[in-house]
Amino acid sequence: MLWALERVAWSPALLGRGALVLAELARRDPGGSLQNRPRMSLRSIFLPWMPATAAPMETRLEVIDLLREREPAAAWNLMADLLPRWHDSNMRAGRPDWREWAPEGDTRTTRLVLERHAEEMTHRLIADAGTEAPRWRALVEAIDDVPLAAHEALLEALARAADRGLPRATRTAVWNALRELLHRHRSVGKADWRMPDDRLDAIEEVFRRFEPEDLVERYAWLFSNRPALPDGRGDYRDHGRRVEEQRVEAMRAWYPVLCTQGVISLAAQVDRPDALGQALAGTRLLQRGAEEASFVRSALASDVRAARVAGRAYLVSASRLRGPDTIPTLLAAEGAAWPHTVQAEALLALPTGQSTWALVEALAEAGQTHYWGEVPPFWVEGPDVERAMRELVRHGRPHAALDLAAAYADKPDAPPATVVRDTLLAAARLAPDANGERASGYEITMLFELLERAVVAGEIGEEEVAQLELLYLPAISDERSPRLLHAAMGREPTLFVEAACLAFRGEGEAARDLSPEEQGRAQLAYELLHGWRTPPGLAEGVIDGAQLTAWVTAARGRLAEANRVAIGDVLIGELLSGSPPGADGAWPAEPVRDLIEQTRSDELLNGLRAGRFNQRGVVSKHPLTGGALERAIVERYEADAATLAARWPRTAAFLRSFAQSYAHDAEREDLDAELRHDLDW
């Protein structure tokens, strides 16, 4: 429908009707992620530098005025979309195939016409802005892109609006938009898109007229993540210093009016409550004594996290200004009457380490739990990692302990392997901590590397690590194979058979609905089997035939008892696909060939074929190459088959069949390449 309406709009006689339909669709549009929307169709049709209509500009302006009457919201969006931008792009609208509405030539126009169009849009936008904050903010954001005449018209309109009775929220929005505009241009030095100083000075005059009377609205922006100073950024160190100074001045203006409870309430309204606490400490308005203790206790006891963050930040900054004994002195003088959880909040403002933790130990269990439930693990330094991990686990944060351990896993002061093992067990099944923390697969993989080194050093048993690999298989499968677990499976087939029973139904067994727990175990078992391609008995590129045969014989016997002979042979075949070449250079190795001949199992060969095929992975090549790569594979397998034909005839027949499948692939690739060449793709 949109494409049809775009084609209709090429006709000057039908432009108004088509635009009205698109405007109504835009009003009804529920939104979405696709760019193909009624609003974008309208923009493409009326875009002044590439209009998708044969109607002249005067006609287009008349239609826009019609939309302003009938569909004002869509008309406003359209006019805002048509304002010039420093960088702009457009998808050309569809042209009619059978009508002669569209001109054959280029529809682009001259700079003078574009400037006039921008002026026409600007005047209409000013007239329709009303008192809505988003509309006035959009006008401010257009100031630096429109031509000079439109720029001056916008600035005059803003100057008039400053004296009008605009709602307070609209005035504050305009003030913030002008501040950000000044910051953007005064922060770029001599960039070619920077407005001249005289224009910026004129904008600043209007900016001052919109300054909010409310102190909170006037200064709250300073406590954002990236405060946009109206005089520009400059050197980042100088910018940071000026921001800190202005934050302190803002707090000097706030505190006499807001007092303690007002500042605490304000913490939830700003992006950086920590900056709020830092600024209050910088004012030095709160002296040691009851007033300071009242603020700290009220902030740290708040149910609002932002207020507690502000309180902690105040204590950290006060300690930097007055010395490291500030917090202990405050707690000694005033803290005895505070709840233990509030004392714990105060201790969170101290550096982590043994001296702080001695104070934590003096708290009741509720205070200790609160402290260890909040302390960020990345604050802990190397010598204290082991103790911090134990405390984090004890207080229900094993994943935070894993994060901490991973940060030191490859460092000299890495935590002991036994502590890492116990922590992994505590965080088993990857359930997040109570506060949502969850160790990543990368971090867990680093810890398993640490455990493997500990196995080699004899610090921990290989079977213990293998059991952990099974628990964490979903988390580490994308980062590493469970090497010790697979090694344990290769020594004895019990776990292999158990995994096959979990992942696959028995022969003749009726399908049934699985519980979420059963589904999870089945998926875990499938991933374990799917990732194992190291045949039992393989060491340093050579397979011990006796060990492999004994393993396969035992596994097939147990699979038969479990009524899973067929799928078991497929899984064994996939495992054997990881075989290296034999002593004669042909694939697979001799012990695998012997098993193929002895078992005479078609299912084993099917698994071997699937596993070997999947080992090739993703292949990239030129689209006109054809089947050259596949023919090279055919030659290799046919050569291996010729080598094996006399002694291992069944294996040779399998290799010839495998080669034939690649020969068919090569023929298909040749045909595809020929078609692409003929079609000039």
C-alpha positions in Angstrom: 0.0 0.0 0.0 2.8 2.4 0.9 4.5 1.8 -2.4 1.3 2.3 -4.3 0.6 5.6 -2.5 4.2 6.7 -3.3 3.6 6.1 -7.0 0.3 7.9 -6.9 2.0 11.0 -5.3 4.0 11.6 -8.5 0.8 13.0 -10.0 0.3 16.7 -9.0 -3.5 16.1 -9.2 -3.4 13.1 -6.8 -0.7 14.4 -4.4 -3.2 15.9 -1.9 -5.3 12.7 -1.7 -2.4 10.4 -1.4 -0.7 12.6 1.2 -3.9 12.7 3.3 -4.1 8.9 3.3 -0.5 8.6 4.3 -0.9 11.1 7.0 -3.9 9.2 8.5 -1.9 6.0 8.3 1.0 7.7 10.1 -1.4 8.8 12.8 -2.7 5.3 13.2 0.7 3.6 12.9 1.5 1.6 16.1 5.2 1.8 15.4 7.9 -0.8 14.8 11.5 -1.4 13.9 11.1 -1.3 10.1 11.9 1.9 8.3 9.1 1.2 5.7 6.4 3.3 7.4 3.9 6.0 6.4 6.0 8.7 8.0 9.0 7.7 5.9 6.9 7.6 2.7 5.7 11.1 3.3 9.2 12.3 3.9 10.4 10.7 0.6 7.6 12.3 -1.3 8.1 15.9 0.0 11.9 15.8 0.5 13.0 19.1 -1.0 16.4 18.0 -2.4 14.9 14.9 -4.0 11.1 15.2 -4.2 9.2 12.1 -5.3 6.5 14.0 -7.0 6.1 16.1 -10.2 4.3 18.8 -8.2 6.2 22.1 -8.0 7.2 23.5 -4.6 4.2 25.8 -4.3 1.8 22.9 -4.8 3.7 20.8 -2.2 3.5 23.7 0.3 -0.3 23.9 -0.3 -0.6 20.2 0.4 1.4 20.5 3.6 -0.9 23.3 4.7 -3.8 21.0 4.0 -2.2 18.3 6.2 -1.7 21.0 8.9 -5.5 21.5 9.0 -6.6 17.8 8.7 -3.7 15.8 10.3 -1.8 18.3 12.4 0.4 15.7 14.3 1.5 14.0 11.1 2.0 17.4 9.4 4.3 18.5 12.3 6.4 15.4 12.0 6.6 15.8 8.2 7.8 19.4 8.4 10.3 18.5 11.1 11.6 15.7 8.9 12.0 18.1 5.9 14.3 20.5 7.7 17.9 20.3 6.4 20.4 18.2 8.2 24.2 18.3 8.2 24.2 14.7 7.0 21.2 13.3 5.3 20.1 10.3 3.2 17.0 8.9 1.6 15.6 5.8 0.0 14.1 6.8 -3.3 10.4 6.3 -3.5 8.8 4.0 -6.1 8.1 5.5 -9.5 5.0 4.6 -11.6 5.6 1.9 -14.3 2.7 2.6 -16.6 1.6 6.2 -15.9 3.5 9.2 -17.1 3.2 11.1 -13.8 6.9 11.0 -13.0 9.4 13.2 -14.9 12.1 11.4 -16.8 14.8 13.8 -15.6 16.4 14.5 -12.3 14.1 15.9 -9.6 16.9 17.6 -7.5 16.8 21.4 -7.2 18.9 24.4 -6.5 20.4 25.7 -3.2 18.2 28.9 -3.4 15.1 26.8 -3.6 16.2 24.6 -0.8 16.9 27.6 1.4 13.4 29.0 0.7 11.9 25.7 1.4 13.7 25.6 4.8 12.4 29.0 5.6 8.8 28.0 4.7 9.1 24.9 7.0 10.6 26.9 9.8 7.8 29.5 9.8 5.1 26.8 9.8 6.8 24.9 12.6 7.1 28.0 14.7 3.4 28.8 14.2 2.4 25.2 15.1 4.8 24.7 18.1 2.2 25.7 20.7 3.4 25.0 24.2 4.6 21.5 23.8 8.2 20.8 25.1 9.1 18.2 22.5 8.2 20.6 19.6 10.2 23.5 21.0 13.2 21.2 21.7 13.0 20.1 18.1 13.1 23.7 16.9 16.2 24.3 19.1 17.9 21.3 17.6 17.3 22.6 14.1 19.0 26.0 14.7 22.4 25.0 13.6 21.3 23.2 10.3 18.9 25.7 8.8 19.9 28.6 6.5 20.7 32.0 8.1 17.2 33.5 7.5 15.5 30.5 9.1 18.1 30.5 11.9 17.3 34.2 12.7 13.6 33.4 12.6 14.0 30.6 15.1 16.1 32.7 17.4 13.5 35.5 17.3 10.7 33.0 18.0 12.6 31.7 21.0 13.2 35.2 22.3 9.5 35.9 22.1 8.7 32.6 23.7 11.0 33.4 26.6 8.6 36.2 27.6 5.5 34.2 27.0 3.7 32.1 29.5 5.1 28.8 28.5 4.7 25.9 31.0 7.6 25.5 33.4 8.5 22.1 31.9 8.6 23.5 28.4 10.9 26.4 29.5 13.2 24.0 31.2 13.3 21.7 28.2 14.2 24.7 25.9 16.8 25.9 28.4 18.5 22.4 28.4 18.3 22.1 24.7 20.0 25.5 24.2 22.6 24.5 26.8 23.4 21.3 24.9 23.5 23.2 21.6 26.0 25.7 23.0 28.1 22.9 24.5 28.2 21.0 21.2 29.5 24.0 19.2 31.9 25.4 21.7 33.5 22.1 22.3 34.7 21.5 18.7 37.3 24.3 18.2 37.6 25.1 14.5 35.3 22.5 13.0 33.8 23.6 9.7 30.3 23.0 11.0 30.8 25.1 14.1 28.6 28.3 14.3 30.4 31.6 14.4 30.9 33.2 17.9 28.5 36.0 17.2 25.7 33.5 16.6 26.6 31.5 19.6 26.7 34.7 21.8 23.2 35.5 20.5 22.0 32.0 21.4 23.5 32.4 24.8 21.5 35.6 25.4 18.3 33.7 24.7 19.5 30.8 26.8 20.0 33.0 29.9 16.4 34.2 29.5 15.1 30.6 29.9 17.0 29.9 33.1 14.7 28.1 35.5 13.8 29.8 38.7 13.5 26.4 40.5 17.0 25.6 42.0 16.6 21.8 41.3 15.8 22.3 37.7 18.6 24.9 37.3 21.3 22.6 38.6 20.1 18.9 38.2 21.8 18.5 34.8 25.2 18.9 36.5 24.6 15.5 38.1 24.2 13.6 34.8 26.8 11.3 33.3 28.1 13.8 30.8 27.2 17.3 31.9 27.1 19.7 28.8 28.6 22.9 30.0 27.3 25.9 27.9 30.9 27.3 27.6 32.1 24.0 26.0 34.2 21.1 27.0 37.8 22.1 26.4 40.5 19.8 27.8 38.9 16.8 29.5 40.9 17.4 32.7 39.8 21.0 32.8 36.2 20.0 32.0 36.2 17.6 34.9 37.5 20.2 37.3 34.9 22.8 36.2 32.1 20.2 36.5 33.2 19.4 40.0 33.4 23.1 40.9 30.0 23.8 39.5 28.5 20.8 41.3 29.9 22.1 44.6 28.4 25.5 43.9 25.1 23.9 43.0 25.1 22.1 46.4 25.9 25.3 48.2 22.7 26.8 46.6 20.7 23.7 47.3 21.5 22.6 50.8 20.2 25.7 52.7 16.9 25.3 50.8 16.6 21.5 50.6 18.3 20.5 53.9 19.2 16.9 54.6 16.0 15.2 53.6 15.7 17.2 50.4 19.1 16.2 49.3 18.4 12.6 50.1 15.2 12.7 48.1 17.0 14.4 45.2 19.4 11.5 44.9 16.8 9.4 43.2 16.1 12.1 40.6 19.6 12.5 39.2 21.7 10.2 37.1 24.7 10.4 39.4 23.7 10.2 43.1 27.4 9.5 43.9 28.3 13.0 42.5 25.6 14.4 44.7 27.3 13.0 47.8 30.7 14.1 46.6 29.5 17.6 46.0 28.0 17.8 49.5 31.3 16.7 51.0 33.1 19.3 48.9 31.0 22.2 50.3 32.2 21.3 53.8 28.8 22.6 55.0 28.4 19.5 57.2 30.9 19.6 60.1 31.7 16.8 62.3 28.9 16.3 64.7 25.2 15.7 64.9 24.3 17.3 61.5 26.7 15.2 59.6 25.7 12.1 61.5 22.1 12.8 60.8 22.7 13.1 57.1 24.8 10.0 56.9 22.4 7.9 58.9 19.3 9.0 57.0 21.0 8.5 53.6 22.4 5.0 54.5 19.2 3.9 56.1 17.1 4.8 53.1 15.2 2.1 51.2 16.2 3.9 48.0 19.5 2.6 46.6 20.4 6.0 45.1 20.2 7.7 48.5 22.6 5.0 50.0 25.0 5.6 47.0 24.9 9.3 47.8 25.6 8.6 51.4 28.6 6.3 50.7 30.0 8.8 48.2 29.8 11.5 50.8 31.8 9.4 53.2 34.4 8.5 50.6 34.9 12.2 49.7 34.9 13.3 53.3 37.7 10.7 54.0 39.8 12.1 51.1 39.3 15.6 52.4 39.7 15.0 56.1 41.8 11.9 56.4 41.4 8.1 56.5 40.1 8.1 60.1 37.0 10.0 59.2 34.6 7.0 58.9 36.0 5.0 61.9 35.8 8.2 64.0 32.2 8.9 62.9 31.2 5.3 63.7 32.9 5.3 67.1 31.2 8.5 68.1 27.8 8.1 66.6 27.5 4.6 65.1 26.8 2.6 68.2 23.2 3.7 68.1 22.8 2.9 64.4 21.3 -0.4 63.1 24.0 -2.9 62.1 22.9 -2.7 58.4 23.5 1.1 58.5 26.9 0.6 60.0 27.7 -1.9 57.2 26.7 0.7 54.6 29.2 3.1 56.2 31.9 0.4 56.1 31.2 0.0 52.4 32.8 3.4 51.9 36.1 2.1 53.3 38.7 0.4 51.1 38.3 -3.4 51.2 40.9 -5.3 53.2 41.6 -7.0 56.5 41.4 -3.8 58.6 37.9 -3.0 57.2 36.8 -6.6 57.5 37.8 -6.6 61.2 35.2 -3.9 61.7 32.7 -5.9 59.7 33.3 -8.9 61.9 32.3 -6.8 64.9 28.8 -6.4 63.5 25.9 -8.7 64.0 25.2 -11.3 61.4 22.6 -9.0 59.7 25.3 -6.3 59.3 27.9 -8.8 57.9 25.3 -10.2 55.5 24.5 -6.7 54.3 28.1 -5.8 53.8 29.0 -8.9 51.8 25.8 -8.7 49.9 26.8 -5.2 48.6 30.5 -5.0 48.3 31.7 -5.0 44.6 34.1 -7.9 44.1 36.4 -5.8 41.8 37.3 -3.7 44.8 39.2 -6.6 46.4 42.9 -6.8 45.8 45.1 -9.9 45.3 46.2 -10.8 48.9 42.6 -10.7 50.1 41.0 -12.6 47.3 40.7 -16.0 49.1 39.0 -14.6 52.1 36.7 -12.4 50.1 35.7 -15.4 48.0 34.8 -17.5 51.1 32.8 -14.6 52.5 30.9 -14.0 49.3 30.0 -17.7 49.0 28.9 -17.8 52.7 26.6 -14.8 52.1 25.0 -16.1 48.9 27.1 -14.5 46.2 29.1 -17.4 44.6 28.9 -15.8 41.1 30.4 -12.6 42.5 33.2 -14.8 44.0 33.7 -16.4 40.6 34.0 -13.0 39.0 36.7 -12.1 41.6 38.5 -15.4 41.1 38.6 -15.0 37.3 40.2 -11.6 37.6 43.2 -13.3 39.3 43.1 -16.7 37.7 46.3 -16.1 35.7 48.1 -14.0 38.2 50.7 -15.0 40.8 48.3 -14.4 43.7 45.5 -16.5 42.1 43.2 -18.1 44.7 43.8 -21.8 45.7 42.3 -24.4 43.4 40.4 -25.9 46.3 38.7 -22.6 46.9 37.8 -22.2 43.2 36.5 -25.7 43.2 34.2 -25.1 46.2 33.0 -21.8 44.7 32.1 -23.5 41.4 30.2 -26.1 43.3 28.3 -23.4 45.2 27.4 -21.7 42.0 26.5 -24.9 40.2 23.6 -25.0 37.6 24.4 -21.4 36.9 21.6 -20.0 39.0 22.2 -16.2 39.4 22.9 -14.7 42.8 20.1 -13.0 44.6 21.0 -9.6 43.1 21.2 -10.9 39.6 25.0 -11.4 39.3 26.0 -14.3 37.1 29.5 -15.4 36.0 30.1 -15.4 32.3 31.2 -18.5 30.3 34.5 -16.8 29.6 35.2 -16.2 33.3 34.2 -19.8 34.1 36.5 -21.1 31.3 39.4 -19.1 32.9 38.8 -20.8 36.2 38.8 -24.3 34.6 42.1 -23.5 33.0 43.3 -22.7 36.6 41.9 -26.1 37.8 43.6 -28.0 34.9 47.0 -26.5 36.0 46.2 -27.5 39.5 45.5 -31.1 38.3 48.9 -31.2 36.6 50.5 -29.9 39.8 48.7 -32.5 41.9 46.8 -30.0 43.9 43.4 -31.3 43.0 42.0 -34.5 41.6 41.1 -34.9 37.9 37.8 -36.6 38.6 36.7 -33.6 40.7 37.3 -31.3 37.8 35.6 -33.7 35.4 32.5 -33.6 37.5 32.6 -29.8 37.5 32.9 -29.7 33.7 29.7 -31.8 33.5 27.9 -29.3 35.8 29.1 -26.3 33.8 29.0 -27.8 30.3 26.3 -25.3 29.0 28.4 -22.4 30.2 31.8 -23.5 28.8 30.7 -25.3 25.6 31.4 -22.2 23.5 34.7 -21.4 25.0 36.4 -24.8 25.5 35.8 -28.5 25.4 35.4 -30.4 28.7 38.7 -32.0 28.3 39.0 -33.8 31.6 35.4 -35.0 31.4 36.0 -36.4 28.0 39.2 -38.0 29.2 37.3 -39.7 32.0 34.7 -40.9 29.5 37.5 -42.4 27.4 38.8 -44.4 30.2 35.5 -46.0 31.1 32.2 -45.9 29.1 29.7 -45.7 31.9 29.2 -41.9 31.6 29.0 -42.2 27.8 26.2 -44.7 28.1 24.4 -42.7 30.7 24.5 -39.6 28.5 23.1 -41.6 25.6 20.2 -42.8 27.7 19.5 -39.3 28.8 19.7 -37.7 25.3 17.8 -40.4 23.3 14.8 -42.7 23.7 15.2 -46.4 23.7 14.2 -48.4 20.6 10.4 -48.8 20.6 10.1 -46.5 23.6 7.0 -44.3 23.3 7.5 -40.5 23.2 6.4 -38.6 26.3 6.4 -35.0 27.6 9.5 -34.2 29.6 9.7 -32.0 32.6 11.9 -28.9 32.4 14.5 -30.7 34.6 14.5 -33.7 32.2 14.8 -31.5 29.2 17.8 -29.8 30.8 19.5 -33.1 31.5 18.8 -34.3 28.0 20.3 -31.2 26.5 23.3 -31.4 28.8 23.9 -35.0 27.7 23.5 -34.2 24.0 26.0 -31.4 24.2 28.4 -33.7 26.1 28.2 -36.3 23.4 28.2 -33.9 20.5 31.4 -32.2 21.6 33.5 -35.4 22.0 35.6 -36.4 19.1 38.7 -37.9 20.8 38.6 -41.7 20.4 39.5 -43.7 23.6 43.1 -44.8 23.5 44.3 -41.8 21.5 47.6 -40.4 22.7 50.1 -38.3 20.8 48.4 -39.0 17.5 48.3 -42.8 17.8 45.4 -45.0 18.9 45.9 -47.9 21.2 43.9 -50.6 19.4 43.4 -52.9 22.4 42.2 -50.0 24.6 39.8 -48.8 21.9 38.4 -52.2 21.2 37.8 -52.9 24.9 36.1 -49.6 25.3 33.8 -50.0 22.3 33.0 -53.6 23.2 32.0 -52.6 26.8 30.0 -49.6 25.5 28.1 -51.5 22.9 27.2 -54.2 25.5 25.8 -51.7 28.0 24.0 -49.9 25.2 22.4 -53.2 24.2 21.2 -53.7 27.8 19.7 -50.1 27.7 17.9 -50.9 24.4 19.9 -48.3 22.5 22.0 -50.3 20.1 21.3 -48.3 16.9 21.7 -44.8 18.3 24.7 -46.0 20.3 26.5 -47.2 17.2 25.8 -43.8 15.5 27.3 -42.0 18.5 30.3 -44.3 18.5 30.8 -43.6 14.8 30.7 -39.9 15.4 33.3 -40.3 18.1 35.5 -42.4 15.8 35.3 -39.6 13.2 38.0 -37.9 15.2 40.5 -40.6 14.3 43.9 -39.5 13.0 45.3 -41.1 9.8 47.0 -44.5 10.1 50.6 -45.4 9.8 50.2 -45.7 6.0 48.9 -42.1 5.8 45.3 -43.2 5.0 42.3 -42.2 7.1 41.1 -43.6 9.5 43.7 -45.2 11.7 44.1 -49.0 11.7 42.2 -49.7 15.0 39.1 -47.8 13.7 39.3 -49.8 10.4 39.4 -53.0 12.4 36.3 -52.0 14.3 34.4 -51.2 11.1 35.3 -54.6 9.7 34.4 -56.4 12.9 31.2 -54.7 13.9 29.8 -54.6 10.4 27.4 -51.9 11.7 25.7 -49.6 9.1 24.7 -47.2 12.0 28.3 -46.9 13.0 29.2 -45.9 9.5 26.4 -43.4 9.4 27.7 -41.8 12.5 31.3 -41.9 11.1 30.0 -40.2 7.9 28.1 -37.5 9.8 31.0 -36.7 12.2 33.5 -36.6 9.4 31.3 -34.4 7.2 30.7 -31.9 10.1 34.4 -31.6 10.8 34.8 -29.7 7.5 32.9 -26.8 9.1 32.0 -23.6 7.2 33.6 -23.2 3.7 34.1 -19.9 2.0 35.1 -19.6 -1.6 34.7 -17.5 -4.7 31.2 -17.8 -6.2 32.6 -18.8 -9.6 35.1 -21.4 -8.3 32.8 -24.3 -8.8 33.5 -27.8 -7.3 37.3 -27.6 -7.3 37.5 -28.0 -3.5 35.1 -30.9 -3.5 37.0 -32.7 -6.3 40.2 -32.5 -4.2 38.3 -34.2 -1.3 37.1 -36.9 -3.7 40.6 -37.6 -4.8 41.8 -37.9 -1.3 39.1 -40.3 -0.2 39.5 -42.4 -3.3 43.2 -42.7 -2.7 42.6 -43.8 0.9 40.1 -46.3 -0.4 42.6 -47.8 -2.8 45.1 -48.1 0.0 42.7 -49.9 2.2 40.9 -52.0 -0.3 42.8 -55.3 0.1 42.9 -55.5 3.9 39.9 -53.5 5.0 37.3 -53.8 2.2 34.3 -52.6 4.1 36.2 -49.4 5.2 37.3 -48.9 1.6 33.7 -49.2 0.4 32.6 -46.6 2.9 35.4 -44.2 1.7 34.3 -44.7 -1.9 30.7 -43.9 -1.0 31.8 -40.9 0.9 33.9 -39.7 -2.0 30.9 -40.2 -4.3 28.8 -37.8 -2.2 31.4 -35.2 -2.6 31.5 -35.8 -6.3 27.8 -35.0 -6.5 28.5 -31.9 -4.5 31.2 -30.9 -7.0 28.8 -31.3 -9.9 26.2 -29.1 -8.2 28.8 -26.5 -7.4 30.0 -26.5 -11.1 26.5 -26.0 -12.3 25.8 -23.2 -9.8 29.1 -21.4 -10.9 28.1 -21.8 -14.5 24.7 -20.2 -13.9 26.2 -17.4 -11.9 28.6 -16.7 -14.8 25.9 -16.8 -17.4 23.7 -14.4 -15.3 26.7 -12.1 -14.6 26.2 -12.3 -10.8 
